């Protein structure tokens, strides 16, 4: 889990971004140093919860084990997963994340509505690493 990137559980789960007070640009991952908008002179950055629902902007699948420095156990078989780029219209940004397990590219279409939910990135028996995942609305994992 990356501290400060998301909060809550279940229906209260949300991604956390920051908004510039000068230009209203929203950033995710959050920005705590300065406004990333090159046209902005800069303003105060305030933490804001992002919309829980958005629309599929693009998607693909990962069918191979990525090279180093990606951390993976070569002893275990590679499990493909689906990546979804989701447009959050209210924030005017696109956020990339994995789909919930079981959702494949065959289940997706550009423009369909998805929602952010908590997911498990890894579980080594001692620690569970939490992340965000995208789920088509109406689909319960």
N, C-alpha and C positions, 0 to 999 in steps of 0.2 A: 504494500500500500504506500502510496506517495502522500505524505501529510499535506493537507490543505487543498487537495485536488477534488475531493468529493466528501460528502457527509450524509449521514442518515442511513436508514434501513428500509427495505420494502417500498411502500408507497411514498415514503419520505426521503428516499434516496435522491440525491441531486449532485450534479457536477458543480464545482465552485470556480468561478472566473473572477476577473477584475475588470472594472470599468473606469476609464479616464474621465475625470470631471471636466476637462477642457473640450474634448472632442466627442465624448460618449462612445469611443471605440471599446469593444469588449474583447478580452483576451482569455484564451484557454490553450495550453495550460496558463495558469494565472501568471501575472507579471507584477512584481512587487518593487521593481527598481525605477522604471521610467516608462512612459508611453511609447509603444512600438510603432505608432503611426508616424511615418516620416513627414507628414504634412502638419503635424501638431507640435506646438511649442512645449507641450507637456502640462500635466495637471496632477492633482491628487488621484491616486488609484484606490478605489474602494472595492472590497470583496462583494461579489454578487452571485446569487444562485442562478444557474442557467436553466433554460426551459427544459422540462423533462421529456418533451416530445419534439420531434422534428421530422424531416422528410429525407428519404434516401437520395443522396446526391450522386453517389457512385458506390460500387462494391466490387470485390474480387475475392479469390480464395488463395490460401497459402498451402501449396501441395508439397513443398520441399522444406527440409530443415535449413534455416538460414545459417550463413557462415558466422564465424567469430567476428565481433565480440559478443554476439547473441549467446546467452547461457542456456545450454540444453544438455540433457543426459544422453550421450550417444548409445548407451546400453538399452534405452527404451525405444520402442517403435515411434516414428513420427506420426502425430495425429494432425491431419489437416484442419484448418479453421477458416472461417469466413470473416473478412474485414469489411466494415461498412463506413463510408464517409457520410455523415449526417449533417444536413443544413438546418441550422437553428435560425429561422427567419427573424425572430424578435431581436436576436443578438447580431445578426448579419455575419455569422461565422460558420465554418464547417468543422466538425469534430470527428476524428477518426477513432474507431474502436472495434473490438471483436464483436461478432454476433453471439448470441447465447448458443450454447451447445445444441446441436441438432438442426440449426438453421443453415441452409446451404444457399449458394448463389441461385439455385433453381427456385427458391422460395421468395426471392427478392425482385423488386422492380424499381427503377428510378421513379421517385415521386411518392412511393408508398410511405405511410406513417410508421414510425418506430418510436419506442420509448427507452429511456436509459434505466438500467436495473443493475444492482450489485452482482458481481460475478467473482469467481475464483480464478486467479491467474496461475497459482501453484499451491500445492499442499504437500509438504515433505514429511508429514506425520507429526512435526513439532510446531510448525508455523504455517498458517494459512495466509497467503498474500491475496488481498482483495483488490479488485479493479472494477471498472465499469464495463458493461456490455450493452449492446443494442438488441432489442426484441421487437419484432413486428407487433403492432397493437392487436389485441385479441388472441395472441399466442401466449400460452402459459407454459413455462419450462418446468 
